[in-house]
């Protein structure tokens, strides 16, 4: 028996405020659906963050509906959970996935913690914040008890695990039940496959590049979903790669060769089928950041969809080893946590560092959602 495992499609995300990037996420989702249909699995699992926002734009809803109906026409059931982006984390909130119940999507939720697909047990829970991990662990214990009479058991979660993201996790690896044949996880955007308990624990990663720090992982491992065969004693997992609509081009160039490097970059991106996202770091030499910024924009802005620039000029301080005197390099996250220590509140610390991360990445909408979720959760308890 085979199934498709995908997650983190984040439809409705208008990266860098660009409608073209929003369209890219839709295009990749459509491609994923067609690849699933072509593989003819017995069913599909989506492990959360189907959408970028809890109130998705109309086109995101229509794209999801079209894809789910396509699977229904091909008699491929789809099971899903809500991720942290899908819901406002407050009591009794409903994720947008509930809209597709009549189109064939089976939503795994506290009300319906598991389903049976033939003789396969598929159970799980929606995203739960770190502050309610105790309730999640109790819920997992109940799901595990419900699964004991079945030979094939799949656990579906959308959580960060301390083994993979030690500073931003919601669940410890020791709290994940080990009796399942396959743990179908979402939330981490890089592909992960590990031996775990009686089977495998896997993250298929996001289907598109959601943040620029995913570029290296994409080049190494691709983006897409998994095709999982659970017929044998141990699941067999195959990468199904998707072709992303446009390239993310990352370049580090020397200021002393600026013009030659800009010509080379322009030559490369002029041969691409679509305008790329271009990230350029200029390093070495003493230069004016504003002047180099203007030079980059004049040379490259017309040939790329978005230009993100960074600068590392050579200064007296740069030439010294920052660890020579035993002092640690500047850590903004630690500085924030230190200055917020009087609050004695880990939630406030995580809100502040999370806002730093999102605002540094230019993602104002996600930052707004974080603040709203923080206060709605605060006043709901």
C-alpha positions as CSV (number, residue, x, y, z in Angstrom):
1,X,0.0,0.0,0.0
2,X,1.3,3.4,-1.0
3,X,0.5,7.0,0.0
4,X,1.7,10.5,-0.8
5,X,3.0,12.6,2.1
6,X,3.2,16.4,1.6
7,X,3.1,19.4,3.9
8,X,3.8,23.1,4.1
9,X,2.3,24.3,0.8
10,X,1.6,27.8,2.3
11,X,-0.8,28.8,-0.4
12,X,-1.7,32.5,-0.3
13,X,1.8,33.6,0.6
14,X,2.8,36.7,-1.3
15,X,6.5,36.5,-0.7
16,X,8.3,39.9,-0.7
17,X,4.8,41.4,-1.4
18,X,5.0,40.1,-5.0
19,X,1.9,38.6,-6.7
20,X,4.2,36.6,-8.9
21,X,5.5,34.8,-5.9
22,X,2.0,34.1,-4.7
23,X,1.3,32.6,-8.1
24,X,4.4,30.4,-7.8
25,X,3.1,28.8,-4.7
26,X,-0.2,28.0,-6.5
27,X,1.6,26.6,-9.5
28,X,3.7,24.3,-7.3
29,X,0.6,23.0,-5.5
30,X,-1.1,22.3,-8.8
31,X,2.0,20.4,-9.9
32,X,2.1,18.4,-6.7
33,X,-1.6,17.3,-7.2
34,X,-0.8,16.2,-10.8
35,X,2.2,14.3,-9.6
36,X,0.2,12.6,-7.0
37,X,-2.5,11.6,-9.5
38,X,0.3,10.3,-11.8
39,X,1.7,8.1,-9.0
40,X,-1.7,6.6,-8.2
41,X,-1.2,6.1,-4.4
42,X,-4.0,4.6,-2.3
43,X,-4.4,7.9,-0.4
44,X,-2.6,11.2,0.4
45,X,-1.7,13.0,3.7
46,X,-1.1,16.7,4.1
47,X,0.7,17.4,7.4
48,X,-0.3,21.0,7.9
49,X,0.1,24.6,6.7
50,X,-1.9,24.1,3.6
51,X,-2.4,27.8,3.7
52,X,-0.2,30.7,4.7
53,X,-3.0,32.4,6.7
54,X,-6.0,31.3,8.8
55,X,-8.2,33.5,6.5
56,X,-6.8,32.6,3.1
57,X,-7.4,34.7,0.0
58,X,-10.1,33.6,-2.3
59,X,-7.7,32.2,-5.0
60,X,-5.9,30.1,-2.4
61,X,-9.2,28.5,-1.3
62,X,-10.2,27.9,-5.0
63,X,-6.8,26.3,-5.8
64,X,-7.1,24.0,-2.8
65,X,-10.7,23.1,-3.8
66,X,-9.6,22.3,-7.3
67,X,-6.8,20.1,-6.1
68,X,-8.9,18.2,-3.6
69,X,-11.6,17.7,-6.2
70,X,-9.0,16.4,-8.6
71,X,-8.0,13.8,-6.1
72,X,-11.6,12.9,-5.4
73,X,-12.2,12.3,-9.1
74,X,-9.2,10.0,-9.2
75,X,-10.5,8.2,-6.0
76,X,-7.5,9.2,-3.9
77,X,-8.7,10.1,-0.4
78,X,-6.8,12.9,1.3
79,X,-6.3,13.2,5.1
80,X,-5.0,16.5,6.6
81,X,-4.3,18.4,9.8
82,X,-4.1,22.1,10.6
83,X,-0.7,23.7,11.0
84,X,0.2,26.8,12.9
85,X,-0.4,29.0,9.8
86,X,-3.8,27.5,9.2
87,X,-5.5,28.5,12.4
88,X,-5.6,31.3,14.9
89,X,-4.6,29.5,18.0
90,X,-7.6,30.1,20.2
91,X,-10.2,27.8,21.8
92,X,-12.7,26.3,19.3
93,X,-11.1,28.0,16.3
94,X,-11.8,26.2,13.0
95,X,-9.1,25.9,10.3
96,X,-10.0,26.7,6.7
97,X,-9.5,23.0,5.7
98,X,-13.0,22.3,7.3
99,X,-14.5,24.0,4.2
100,X,-13.4,21.0,2.0
101,X,-15.1,18.3,4.0
102,X,-17.8,17.8,1.4
103,X,-15.1,17.7,-1.3
104,X,-13.4,14.6,0.1
105,X,-10.8,16.0,2.6
106,X,-10.8,14.2,5.9
107,X,-9.7,16.5,8.7
108,X,-7.9,15.0,11.6
109,X,-8.8,17.0,14.7
110,X,-9.6,16.7,18.4
111,X,-13.1,15.8,17.4
112,X,-11.9,13.2,14.9
113,X,-8.5,12.1,16.1
114,X,-8.2,9.1,13.7
115,X,-9.6,7.5,10.6
116,X,-9.3,4.1,9.0
117,X,-8.2,3.7,5.4
118,X,-8.9,0.1,4.9
119,X,-6.9,-1.6,7.6
120,X,-4.5,1.4,8.0
121,X,-4.9,3.5,11.1
122,X,-4.3,7.2,10.4
123,X,-4.3,9.4,13.6
124,X,-2.9,12.7,14.8
125,X,-3.5,16.1,16.1
126,X,-3.4,19.7,14.8
127,X,-0.5,22.1,15.7
128,X,-0.2,22.7,19.4
129,X,2.0,25.5,20.8
130,X,4.8,24.8,23.2
131,X,2.8,26.1,26.1
132,X,0.2,23.3,25.7
133,X,2.6,20.5,25.0
134,X,1.4,18.6,28.1
135,X,-2.1,18.4,26.6
136,X,-0.6,17.3,23.3
137,X,1.3,14.5,24.9
138,X,-1.8,13.3,26.7
139,X,-3.7,13.4,23.3
140,X,-0.9,11.4,21.7
141,X,-1.1,8.7,24.4
142,X,-4.8,8.4,23.7
143,X,-4.2,8.1,19.9
144,X,-1.5,5.5,20.5
145,X,-4.0,3.4,22.6
146,X,-6.6,3.6,19.9
147,X,-4.1,2.3,17.3
148,X,-2.8,-0.9,19.1
149,X,-5.1,-3.3,17.3
150,X,-3.9,-2.3,13.8
151,X,-0.9,-3.6,11.9
152,X,-0.3,-0.4,9.9
153,X,-0.3,2.8,11.9
154,X,0.4,6.3,10.8
155,X,0.8,9.3,13.1
156,X,0.2,12.8,11.5
157,X,1.6,15.9,13.3
158,X,2.7,19.5,12.5
159,X,5.3,20.1,15.2
160,X,8.9,21.1,15.6
161,X,10.9,18.5,17.4
162,X,13.9,19.3,19.7
163,X,16.1,16.8,17.7
164,X,15.8,18.9,14.6
165,X,15.2,22.5,15.8
166,X,16.6,22.6,19.3
167,X,15.7,26.3,20.0
168,X,12.2,26.5,18.4
169,X,10.6,23.1,19.1
170,X,7.2,22.4,20.6
171,X,7.6,18.7,21.3
172,X,10.5,16.6,22.6
173,X,11.5,13.5,20.6
174,X,11.0,11.4,23.8
175,X,7.3,12.4,23.8
176,X,6.6,11.1,20.3
177,X,5.1,7.6,20.5
178,X,7.4,4.9,19.0
179,X,4.8,2.3,18.1
180,X,3.7,3.9,14.7
181,X,5.0,2.5,11.4
182,X,5.3,6.0,9.9
183,X,5.3,9.5,11.6
184,X,4.1,11.9,8.9
185,X,5.3,15.3,10.2
186,X,5.1,18.8,8.9
187,X,6.4,22.2,10.0
188,X,10.2,21.9,9.2
189,X,10.7,23.0,5.7
190,X,13.8,20.8,5.0
191,X,13.4,17.2,4.1
192,X,14.1,14.8,7.0
193,X,13.9,11.0,7.1
194,X,14.9,9.2,10.3
195,X,14.6,5.7,11.7
196,X,12.3,6.0,14.6
197,X,10.7,3.4,16.9
198,X,9.0,0.7,14.8
199,X,9.4,2.6,11.5
200,X,10.3,6.0,10.1
201,X,9.8,9.7,11.1
202,X,9.7,12.0,8.1
203,X,9.2,15.6,7.1
204,X,8.7,16.1,3.4
205,X,9.6,19.8,3.7
206,X,7.9,22.7,2.1
207,X,6.9,22.5,-1.6
208,X,8.3,26.0,-2.4
209,X,11.1,28.2,-1.0
210,X,9.3,30.0,1.8
211,X,12.3,31.7,3.3
212,X,15.7,32.5,1.7
213,X,17.6,30.3,4.1
214,X,16.0,27.2,2.4
215,X,17.9,27.7,-0.8
216,X,20.9,25.6,0.1
217,X,18.6,22.8,1.3
218,X,16.6,22.9,-1.9
219,X,19.8,22.7,-4.0
220,X,20.9,19.7,-2.0
221,X,17.7,17.8,-1.5
222,X,15.1,19.3,-3.8
223,X,11.5,20.3,-2.9
224,X,8.4,18.1,-3.2
225,X,6.8,15.3,-1.3
226,X,7.3,11.7,-0.4
227,X,5.8,8.5,-1.9
228,X,5.6,6.0,0.9
229,X,5.1,2.3,0.6
230,X,4.1,0.6,3.9
231,X,3.5,-2.8,2.5
232,X,6.6,-4.3,4.1
233,X,8.0,-4.3,7.7
234,X,9.7,-0.9,7.2
235,X,8.3,1.9,5.1
236,X,10.0,2.6,1.8
237,X,10.2,6.3,1.1
238,X,10.8,7.9,-2.4
239,X,11.4,11.5,-3.1
240,X,9.1,13.0,-5.6
241,X,10.7,16.3,-6.7
242,X,8.8,19.3,-8.0
243,X,10.2,21.8,-10.5
244,X,10.0,25.2,-9.0
245,X,8.7,28.0,-11.2
246,X,11.7,30.3,-10.8
247,X,15.3,30.2,-9.5
248,X,16.6,31.7,-6.3
249,X,20.1,32.9,-7.2
250,X,22.6,33.6,-4.4
251,X,25.9,35.3,-5.2
252,X,28.8,36.6,-3.1
253,X,31.0,38.9,-5.0
254,X,34.1,41.0,-4.3
255,X,33.8,44.7,-4.4
256,X,37.1,44.9,-6.3
257,X,35.5,43.0,-9.2
258,X,32.1,44.5,-8.9
259,X,31.4,45.5,-12.5
260,X,32.8,42.2,-14.0
261,X,30.7,40.2,-11.5
262,X,27.5,42.2,-12.3
263,X,28.1,41.5,-16.0
264,X,28.5,37.8,-15.3
265,X,25.3,37.7,-13.2
266,X,23.3,39.6,-15.8
267,X,24.5,37.2,-18.4
268,X,23.4,34.2,-16.4
269,X,20.0,35.4,-15.4
270,X,19.2,36.7,-18.9
271,X,19.1,33.0,-20.0
272,X,16.6,31.9,-17.3
273,X,13.0,31.3,-18.4
274,X,11.6,33.5,-15.7
275,X,13.0,36.4,-13.7
276,X,14.7,35.0,-10.6
277,X,14.8,36.1,-7.0
278,X,18.4,37.4,-6.7
279,X,20.4,37.6,-3.5
280,X,23.7,39.4,-3.7
281,X,26.3,39.9,-1.0
282,X,29.1,42.4,-1.7
283,X,32.2,41.9,0.4
284,X,35.7,43.2,0.8
285,X,37.1,46.7,0.4
286,X,36.0,50.0,1.8
287,X,32.8,51.2,0.1
288,X,29.7,53.2,0.6
289,X,26.7,50.8,1.1
290,X,24.3,53.4,-0.4
291,X,26.4,53.8,-3.5
292,X,26.8,50.0,-4.0
293,X,23.1,49.6,-3.5
294,X,22.4,52.1,-6.3
295,X,24.9,50.3,-8.5
296,X,23.3,46.9,-7.9
297,X,19.8,48.2,-8.6
298,X,20.8,50.0,-11.8
299,X,22.6,46.9,-13.1
300,X,20.2,44.1,-12.0
301,X,16.7,45.3,-11.0
302,X,15.2,45.1,-14.5
303,X,16.4,41.5,-15.0
304,X,15.2,39.9,-11.7
305,X,11.9,39.8,-10.0
306,X,13.3,40.9,-6.6
307,X,16.8,41.9,-5.5
308,X,17.9,41.3,-2.0
309,X,21.3,42.7,-1.1
310,X,23.8,42.4,1.8
311,X,27.1,44.1,2.5
312,X,30.3,43.1,4.2
313,X,32.8,45.9,3.7
314,X,36.3,45.5,5.1
315,X,36.9,47.6,8.2
316,X,39.5,47.6,10.9
317,X,37.1,45.6,13.1
318,X,36.4,43.1,10.3
319,X,40.1,42.2,10.1
320,X,40.3,41.1,13.7
321,X,39.2,37.7,14.8
322,X,36.0,38.3,16.9
323,X,37.0,35.3,19.1
324,X,40.6,36.4,19.8
325,X,39.8,38.0,23.2
326,X,37.4,35.2,24.2
327,X,34.3,37.3,23.6
328,X,31.4,35.8,21.7
329,X,30.2,37.3,18.5
330,X,27.1,39.6,18.7
331,X,24.0,37.5,19.3
332,X,20.9,39.7,18.9
333,X,18.6,36.9,20.1
334,X,20.5,36.6,23.4
335,X,20.5,40.4,23.8
336,X,16.7,40.5,23.4
337,X,16.2,37.7,25.9
338,X,18.5,39.4,28.4
339,X,16.7,42.7,28.2
340,X,13.3,41.0,28.6
341,X,14.4,38.9,31.6
342,X,12.4,41.1,34.0
343,X,9.2,39.8,32.4
344,X,10.2,36.3,33.5
345,X,7.9,35.0,30.6
346,X,9.2,32.7,27.9
347,X,6.2,33.5,25.7
348,X,7.2,37.2,25.6
349,X,10.8,36.1,24.8
350,X,9.7,33.9,21.9
351,X,7.3,36.6,20.6
352,X,10.1,39.2,20.6
353,X,12.7,36.9,18.9
354,X,10.0,35.6,16.5
355,X,9.2,39.2,15.5
356,X,12.9,39.9,14.9
357,X,13.1,36.9,12.6
358,X,10.0,37.7,10.5
359,X,10.6,41.5,10.3
360,X,14.2,40.9,9.3
361,X,12.9,38.8,6.5
362,X,10.5,41.5,5.5
363,X,7.4,39.3,6.3
364,X,5.2,41.9,7.9
365,X,2.0,39.8,7.5
366,X,3.4,36.8,9.5
367,X,4.7,39.2,12.2
368,X,1.2,40.6,12.5
369,X,-0.3,37.1,12.7
370,X,2.2,36.3,15.5
371,X,1.2,39.3,17.5
372,X,-2.6,38.6,17.0
373,X,-2.2,35.0,18.0
374,X,-0.2,35.9,21.1
375,X,-2.8,38.2,22.4
376,X,-5.8,36.0,21.4
377,X,-4.2,33.1,23.2
378,X,-3.3,35.3,26.2
379,X,-6.8,36.5,26.7
380,X,-8.4,33.2,25.9
381,X,-7.0,31.6,29.1
